[in-house]
Amino acid sequence: MPREVTENFIRRRVLAKRGCAKGSFRTVKRGATRIVVCCPRGKWRGGRCTVGMRAQSILRKRRKRR
């Protein structure tokens, strides 16, 4: 999938947003990297994911240019 560049981050999508259940998105921080995880559509029951979360996108901090 293509990458998106913002002022602070470079985002690489791994899984399409429409493939995820609404309300299941979470952000996990690991140093300078953030991973957005979600539950696959149809597997979100009672506020819990029944099959395990999947990575939806990976965000890396963008280096500041001087």
N, CA, C and O atoms as a printed pandas DataFrame, in Angstrom:
     atom_number atom_name residue_name chain_id  residue_number  x_coord  y_coord  z_coord
0              1         N          MET        A               1    0.840   -1.169    0.000
1              2        CA          MET        A               1    0.000    0.000    0.000
2              3         C          MET        A               1    0.892    1.241    0.000
3              4         O          MET        A               1    2.027    1.191    0.474
4              5         N          PRO        A               2    0.386    2.344   -0.527
5              6        CA          PRO        A               2    1.198    3.559   -0.597
6              7         C          PRO        A               2    1.445    4.157    0.780
7              8         O          PRO        A               2    0.760    3.845    1.754
8              9         N          ARG        A               3    2.437    5.017    0.827
9             10        CA          ARG        A               3    2.730    5.682    2.091
10            11         C          ARG        A               3    2.274    7.123    2.032
11            12         O          ARG        A               3    2.208    7.729    0.963
12            13         N          GLU        A               4    1.960    7.664    3.200
13            14        CA          GLU        A               4    1.516    9.047    3.321
14            15         C          GLU        A               4    2.540    9.791    4.169
15            16         O          GLU        A               4    3.006    9.270    5.182
16            17         N          VAL        A               5    2.883   10.983    3.765
17            18        CA          VAL        A               5    3.851   11.787    4.495
18            19         C          VAL        A               5    3.135   13.001    5.075
19            20         O          VAL        A               5    2.506   13.766    4.344
20            21         N          THR        A               6    3.233   13.173    6.390
21            22        CA          THR        A               6    2.675   14.346    7.059
22            23         C          THR        A               6    3.824   15.162    7.626
23            24         O          THR        A               6    4.991   14.844    7.396
24            25         N          GLU        A               7    3.501   16.201    8.359
25            26        CA          GLU        A               7    4.539   17.055    8.931
26            27         C          GLU        A               7    5.414   16.303    9.928
27            28         O          GLU        A               7    6.618   16.551    9.993
28            29         N          ASN        A               8    4.828   15.383   10.711
29            30        CA          ASN        A               8    5.566   14.706   11.774
30            31         C          ASN        A               8    5.813   13.217   11.536
31            32         O          ASN        A               8    6.727   12.650   12.134
32            33         N          PHE        A               9    5.024   12.572   10.677
33            34        CA          PHE        A               9    5.117   11.128   10.521
34            35         C          PHE        A               9    5.105   10.684    9.064
35            36         O          PHE        A               9    4.651   11.402    8.173
36            37         N          ILE        A              10    5.622    9.472    8.853
37            38        CA          ILE        A              10    5.484    8.767    7.585
38            39         C          ILE        A              10    4.627    7.542    7.893
39            40         O          ILE        A              10    5.013    6.698    8.702
40            41         N          ARG        A              11    3.466    7.445    7.247
41            42        CA          ARG        A              11    2.521    6.353    7.524
42            43         C          ARG        A              11    2.545    5.351    6.379
43            44         O          ARG        A              11    2.433    5.720    5.210
44            45         N          ARG        A              12    2.693    4.066    6.735
45            46        CA          ARG        A              12    2.592    2.993    5.750
46            47         C          ARG        A              12    1.407    2.116    6.135
47            48         O          ARG        A              12    1.411    1.475    7.186
48            49         N          ARG        A              13    0.413    2.096    5.288
49            50        CA          ARG        A              13   -0.772    1.279    5.573
50            51         C          ARG        A              13   -0.490   -0.180    5.243
51            52         O          ARG        A              13    0.070   -0.498    4.194
52            53         N          VAL        A              14   -0.884   -1.050    6.146
53            54        CA          VAL        A              14   -0.688   -2.484    5.979
54            55         C          VAL        A              14   -2.013   -3.154    5.641
55            56         O          VAL        A              14   -2.062   -4.102    4.858
56            57         N          LEU        A              15   -3.091   -2.646    6.244
57            58        CA          LEU        A              15   -4.426   -3.198    6.080
58            59         C          LEU        A              15   -5.388   -2.046    5.793
59            60         O          LEU        A              15   -5.309   -1.003    6.441
60            61         N          ALA        A              16   -6.285   -2.220    4.839
61            62        CA          ALA        A              16   -7.237   -1.168    4.501
62            63         C          ALA        A              16   -8.153   -0.873    5.693
63            64         O          ALA        A              16   -8.525   -1.775    6.444
64            65         N          LYS        A              17   -8.504    0.391    5.850
65            66        CA          LYS        A              17   -9.355    0.812    6.965
66            67         C          LYS        A              17  -10.712    0.120    6.930
67            68         O          LYS        A              17  -11.274   -0.185    7.982
68            69         N          ARG        A              18  -11.246   -0.133    5.737
69            70        CA          ARG        A              18  -12.564   -0.766    5.630
70            71         C          ARG        A              18  -12.533   -2.242    6.040
71            72         O          ARG        A              18  -13.588   -2.856    6.202
72            73         N          GLY        A              19  -11.356   -2.810    6.208
73            74        CA          GLY        A              19  -11.242   -4.200    6.644
74            75         C          GLY        A              19  -11.251   -4.346    8.158
75            76         O          GLY        A              19  -11.093   -5.449    8.681
76            77         N          CYS        A              20  -11.437   -3.223    8.869
77            78        CA          CYS        A              20  -11.407   -3.219   10.334
78            79         C          CYS        A              20  -12.777   -2.868   10.908
79            80         O          CYS        A              20  -13.558   -2.142   10.292
80            81         N          ALA        A              21  -13.051   -3.394   12.089
81            82        CA          ALA        A              21  -14.312   -3.103   12.774
82            83         C          ALA        A              21  -14.265   -1.701   13.383
83            84         O          ALA        A              21  -13.224   -1.264   13.875
84            85         N          LYS        A              22  -15.397   -1.003   13.346
85            86        CA          LYS        A              22  -15.475    0.320   13.957
86            87         C          LYS        A              22  -15.279    0.189   15.461
87            88         O          LYS        A              22  -15.769   -0.755   16.082
88            89         N          GLY        A              23  -14.560    1.141   16.039
89            90        CA          GLY        A              23  -14.350    1.160   17.485
90            91         C          GLY        A              23  -13.252    0.244   17.973
91            92         O          GLY        A              23  -13.028    0.145   19.179
92            93         N          SER        A              24  -12.550   -0.438   17.055
93            94        CA          SER        A              24  -11.523   -1.390   17.490
94            95         C          SER        A              24  -10.101   -0.867   17.313
95            96         O          SER        A              24   -9.147   -1.595   17.590
96            97         N          PHE        A              25   -9.934    0.369   16.861
97            98        CA          PHE        A              25   -8.596    0.907   16.605
98            99         C          PHE        A              25   -7.883    1.283   17.897
99           100         O          PHE        A              25   -8.477    1.893   18.787
100          101         N          ARG        A              26   -6.615    0.921   17.997
101          102        CA          ARG        A              26   -5.759    1.243   19.148
102          103         C          ARG        A              26   -4.391    1.640   18.613
103          104         O          ARG        A              26   -3.994    1.206   17.531
104          105         N          THR        A              27   -3.663    2.469   19.372
105          106        CA          THR        A              27   -2.303    2.863   18.993
106          107         C          THR        A              27   -1.327    2.320   20.016
107          108         O          THR        A              27   -1.504    2.509   21.220
108          109         N          VAL        A              28   -0.288    1.638   19.528
109          110        CA          VAL        A              28    0.761    1.077   20.374
110          111         C          VAL        A              28    2.037    1.860   20.082
111          112         O          VAL        A              28    2.435    1.981   18.923
112          113         N          LYS        A              29    2.685    2.396   21.121
113          114        CA          LYS        A              29    3.909    3.178   20.946
114          115         C          LYS        A              29    5.125    2.325   21.276
115          116         O          LYS        A              29    5.165    1.655   22.308
116          117         N          ARG        A              30    6.116    2.356   20.388
117          118        CA          ARG        A              30    7.382    1.664   20.586
118          119         C          ARG        A              30    8.494    2.616   20.169
119          120         O          ARG        A              30    8.890    2.643   19.004
120          121         N          GLY        A              31    8.996    3.393   21.116
121          122        CA          GLY        A              31   10.042    4.363   20.805
122          123         C          GLY        A              31    9.527    5.428   19.850
123          124         O          GLY        A              31    8.530    6.093   20.130
124          125         N          ALA        A              32   10.219    5.591   18.704
125          126        CA          ALA        A              32    9.825    6.594   17.717
126          127         C          ALA        A              32    8.785    6.058   16.741
127          128         O          ALA        A              32    8.352    6.780   15.844
128          129         N          THR        A              33    8.381    4.803   16.904
129          130        CA          THR        A              33    7.419    4.168   15.996
130          131         C          THR        A              33    6.095    3.963   16.701
131          132         O          THR        A              33    6.051    3.593   17.874
132          133         N          ARG        A              34    5.019    4.205   15.978
133          134        CA          ARG        A              34    3.670    3.936   16.485
134          135         C          ARG        A              34    2.998    2.966   15.533
135          136         O          ARG        A              34    3.108    3.103   14.315
136          137         N          ILE        A              35    2.306    1.993   16.088
137          138        CA          ILE        A              35    1.594    1.008   15.277
138          139         C          ILE        A              35    0.111    1.117   15.603
139          140         O          ILE        A              35   -0.284    1.011   16.764
140          141         N          VAL        A              36   -0.704    1.327   14.581
141          142        CA          VAL        A              36   -2.153    1.378   14.745
142          143         C          VAL        A              36   -2.663   -0.034   14.486
143          144         O          VAL        A              36   -2.472   -0.586   13.402
144          145         N          VAL        A              37   -3.313   -0.612   15.495
145          146        CA          VAL        A              37   -3.853   -1.961   15.365
146          147         C          VAL        A              37   -5.377   -1.904   15.380
147          148         O          VAL        A              37   -5.967   -0.961   15.907
148          149         N          CYS        A              38   -6.007   -2.925   14.795
149          150        CA          CYS        A              38   -7.464   -2.994   14.777
150          151         C          CYS        A              38   -7.890   -4.460   14.719
151          152         O          CYS        A              38   -7.079   -5.354   14.477
152          153         N          CYS        A              39   -9.155   -4.675   14.944
153          154        CA          CYS        A              39   -9.733   -6.012   14.865
154          155         C          CYS        A              39  -10.382   -6.169   13.488
155          156         O          CYS        A              39  -11.064   -5.254   13.028
156          157         N          PRO        A              40  -10.183   -7.306   12.827
157          158        CA          PRO        A              40  -10.814   -7.505   11.515
158          159         C          PRO        A              40  -12.340   -7.375   11.592
159          160         O          PRO        A              40  -12.954   -7.717   12.603
160          161         N          ARG        A              41  -12.925   -6.883   10.529
161          162        CA          ARG        A              41  -14.372   -6.677   10.461
162          163         C          ARG        A              41  -15.106   -8.003   10.715
163          164         O          ARG        A              41  -14.756   -9.043   10.157
164          165         N          GLY        A              42  -16.118   -7.935   11.560
165          166        CA          GLY        A              42  -16.931   -9.103   11.874
166          167         C          GLY        A              42  -16.413   -9.925   13.043
167          168         O          GLY        A              42  -17.058  -10.891   13.451
168          169         N          LYS        A              43  -15.255   -9.556   13.591
169          170        CA          LYS        A              43  -14.657  -10.308   14.701
170          171         C          LYS        A              43  -14.659   -9.526   16.009
171          172         O          LYS        A              43  -14.072   -9.977   16.992
172          173         N          TRP        A              44  -15.310   -8.357   16.041
173          174        CA          TRP        A              44  -15.397   -7.498   17.225
174          175         C          TRP        A              44  -16.714   -7.770   17.922
175          176         O          TRP        A              44  -17.771   -7.401   17.410
176          177         N          ARG        A              45  -16.669   -8.413   19.088
177          178        CA          ARG        A              45  -17.882   -8.778   19.817
178          179         C          ARG        A              45  -17.782   -8.313   21.279
179          180         O          ARG        A              45  -16.822   -8.637   21.978
180          181         N          GLY        A              46  -18.769   -7.563   21.718
181          182        CA          GLY        A              46  -18.831   -7.130   23.117
182          183         C          GLY        A              46  -17.632   -6.309   23.564
183          184         O          GLY        A              46  -17.223   -6.398   24.722
184          185         N          GLY        A              47  -17.063   -5.515   22.672
185          186        CA          GLY        A              47  -15.922   -4.686   23.033
186          187         C          GLY        A              47  -14.601   -5.422   23.047
187          188         O          GLY        A              47  -13.603   -4.895   23.538
188          189         N          ARG        A              48  -14.579   -6.642   22.511
189          190        CA          ARG        A              48  -13.348   -7.437   22.479
190          191         C          ARG        A              48  -13.170   -8.068   21.103
191          192         O          ARG        A              48  -14.136   -8.353   20.396
192          193         N          CYS        A              49  -11.915   -8.274   20.748
193          194        CA          CYS        A              49  -11.598   -8.916   19.477
194          195         C          CYS        A              49  -11.500  -10.422   19.718
195          196         O          CYS        A              49  -10.795  -10.861   20.626
196          197         N          THR        A              50  -12.195  -11.201   18.920
197          198        CA          THR        A              50  -12.221  -12.656   19.135
198          199         C          THR        A              50  -11.072  -13.394   18.458
199          200         O          THR        A              50  -10.841  -14.565   18.760
200          201         N          VAL        A              51  -10.345  -12.740   17.550
201          202        CA          VAL        A              51   -9.265  -13.434   16.826
202          203         C          VAL        A              51   -7.887  -12.803   17.013
203          204         O          VAL        A              51   -6.900  -13.352   16.525
204          205         N          GLY        A              52   -7.792  -11.673   17.700
205          206        CA          GLY        A              52   -6.506  -10.993   17.874
206          207         C          GLY        A              52   -6.406   -9.784   16.959
207          208         O          GLY        A              52   -6.929   -9.782   15.845
208          209         N          MET        A              53   -5.733   -8.773   17.443
209          210        CA          MET        A              53   -5.603   -7.520   16.709
210          211         C          MET        A              53   -4.588   -7.657   15.585
211          212         O          MET        A              53   -3.646   -8.444   15.682
212          213         N          ARG        A              54   -4.782   -6.890   14.519
213          214        CA          ARG        A              54   -3.893   -6.884   13.361
214          215         C          ARG        A              54   -3.344   -5.473   13.174
215          216         O          ARG        A              54   -4.017   -4.497   13.506
216          217         N          ALA        A              55   -2.146   -5.360   12.652
217          218        CA          ALA        A              55   -1.568   -4.043   12.360
218          219         C          ALA        A              55   -2.311   -3.433   11.183
219          220         O          ALA        A              55   -2.477   -4.077   10.147
220          221         N          GLN        A              56   -2.760   -2.191   11.338
221          222        CA          GLN        A              56   -3.459   -1.489   10.264
222          223         C          GLN        A              56   -2.511   -0.522    9.578
223          224         O          GLN        A              56   -2.542   -0.392    8.354
224          225         N          SER        A              57   -1.666    0.160   10.346
225          226        CA          SER        A              57   -0.669    1.044    9.748
226          227         C          SER        A              57    0.505    1.227   10.707
227          228         O          SER        A              57    0.385    1.044   11.918
228          229         N          ILE        A              58    1.643    1.596   10.121
229          230        CA          ILE        A              58    2.866    1.819   10.882
230          231         C          ILE        A              58    3.287    3.262   10.653
231          232         O          ILE        A              58    3.441    3.703    9.514
232          233         N          LEU        A              59    3.471    3.992   11.745
233          234        CA          LEU        A              59    3.883    5.392   11.659
234          235         C          LEU        A              59    5.288    5.533   12.225
235          236         O          LEU        A              59    5.571    5.075   13.332
236          237         N          ARG        A              60    6.157    6.165   11.462
237          238        CA          ARG        A              60    7.517    6.433   11.925
238          239         C          ARG        A              60    7.715    7.930   11.985
239          240         O          ARG        A              60    7.273    8.669   11.105
240          241         N          LYS        A              61    8.397    8.374   13.056
241          242        CA          LYS        A              61    8.656    9.809   13.177
242          243         C          LYS        A              61    9.535   10.269   12.033
243          244         O          LYS        A              61   10.494    9.602   11.647
244          245         N          ARG        A              62    9.188   11.405   11.512
245          246        CA          ARG        A              62    9.927   11.973   10.396
246          247         C          ARG        A              62   11.098   12.785   10.936
247          248         O          ARG        A              62   10.943   13.523   11.909
248          249         N          ARG        A              63   12.246   12.658   10.324
249          250        CA          ARG        A              63   13.408   13.418   10.748
250          251         C          ARG        A              63   13.208   14.898   10.418
251          252         O          ARG        A              63   12.711   15.240    9.345
252          253         N          LYS        A              64   13.589   15.752   11.329
253          254        CA          LYS        A              64   13.460   17.190   11.117
254          255         C          LYS        A              64   14.633   17.678   10.278
255          256         O          LYS        A              64   15.793   17.402   10.587
256          257         N          ARG        A              65   14.320   18.400    9.223
257          258        CA          ARG        A              65   15.370   18.998    8.393
258          259         C          ARG        A              65   15.688   20.388    8.917
259          260         O          ARG        A              65   14.811   21.105    9.398
260          261         N          ARG        A              66   16.939   20.748    8.816
261          262        CA          ARG        A              66   17.354   22.072    9.313
262          263         C          ARG        A              66   17.410   23.057    8.208
263          264         O          ARG        A              66   17.739   24.221    8.436
